[in-house]
């Protein structure tokens, strides 16, 4: 599952930002409509939802893969769109 999520989320690019744009605003989280989504790295960690994760950690392959594996093990895979799409197949 890890490989499938990474392949789908970033195509194995380490220093990549999501190309999606927010369709809503939430100033308390620093999110504004039309802004490029703040998801980064191999597993596209969404920094507003994980304030304890830094940009540097998000683009670090070791950290990102451990982050993904830990969350998958805890049953939190649904936070990734790609996981949800893969699981629905």
C-alpha positions as CSV (number, residue, x, y, z in Angstrom):
1,X,0.0,0.0,0.0
2,X,2.9,2.4,0.8
3,X,4.2,2.2,-2.8
4,X,0.8,2.6,-4.3
5,X,0.1,5.8,-2.2
6,X,3.5,7.3,-3.0
7,X,3.2,6.5,-6.7
8,X,-0.2,8.2,-6.8
9,X,0.5,11.1,-4.5
10,X,3.9,12.3,-5.8
11,X,5.1,9.9,-8.5
12,X,8.1,9.5,-6.3
13,X,9.1,13.1,-6.4
14,X,10.7,14.2,-3.2
15,X,10.4,18.0,-3.2
16,X,7.0,18.5,-4.8
17,X,4.0,20.6,-3.8
18,X,0.4,19.6,-4.6
19,X,-1.0,21.3,-7.7
20,X,-4.5,21.4,-6.3
21,X,-6.0,24.8,-5.2
22,X,-8.2,25.3,-2.2
23,X,-11.9,25.8,-2.9
24,X,-12.5,27.2,0.6
25,X,-10.9,29.5,3.2
26,X,-10.1,28.7,6.8
27,X,-8.0,31.6,8.1
28,X,-7.3,29.8,11.4
29,X,-5.4,27.2,9.5
30,X,-3.8,29.6,7.0
31,X,-5.9,28.3,4.1
32,X,-7.4,30.7,1.5
33,X,-9.6,30.0,-1.4
34,X,-7.5,29.8,-4.6
35,X,-4.2,29.2,-2.8
36,X,-2.1,26.3,-3.9
37,X,-2.7,23.4,-1.5
38,X,0.0,23.1,1.2
39,X,0.8,19.4,0.8
40,X,4.4,18.5,0.3
41,X,6.8,15.6,-0.4
42,X,6.6,12.0,-1.3
43,X,3.4,11.4,0.6
44,X,2.0,14.9,0.3
45,X,1.8,15.8,4.0
46,X,-0.8,18.5,4.4
47,X,1.0,20.9,6.7
48,X,-2.1,22.8,8.0
49,X,-3.5,19.5,9.3
50,X,-0.1,18.5,10.8
51,X,1.3,21.7,12.4
52,X,4.0,19.7,14.3
53,X,5.5,18.6,10.9
54,X,7.8,21.1,9.2
55,X,8.3,21.6,5.5
56,X,11.8,20.1,5.8
57,X,10.3,17.0,7.4
58,X,7.6,16.7,4.8
59,X,10.1,16.7,1.9
60,X,12.5,14.3,3.8
61,X,11.9,10.8,2.2
62,X,12.7,8.9,5.4
63,X,10.4,11.1,7.5
64,X,7.6,11.0,4.9
65,X,7.7,7.2,4.5
66,X,7.7,6.7,8.3
67,X,4.8,9.2,8.6
68,X,2.8,7.3,6.0
69,X,3.6,3.9,7.4
70,X,2.7,4.9,11.0
71,X,-0.6,6.4,9.9
72,X,-1.5,3.5,7.7
73,X,-0.8,1.1,10.7
74,X,-3.0,3.3,12.9
75,X,-5.9,3.0,10.4
76,X,-5.6,6.7,9.3
77,X,-5.0,6.0,5.6
78,X,-8.1,7.9,4.6
79,X,-6.3,11.2,5.1
80,X,-4.8,10.6,1.7
81,X,-7.0,10.9,-1.4
82,X,-5.0,8.3,-3.2
83,X,-5.5,5.8,-0.4
84,X,-9.2,6.3,-0.5
85,X,-9.2,5.9,-4.3
86,X,-7.0,2.7,-4.1
87,X,-9.2,1.3,-1.3
88,X,-12.4,1.8,-3.3
89,X,-11.1,-0.3,-6.2
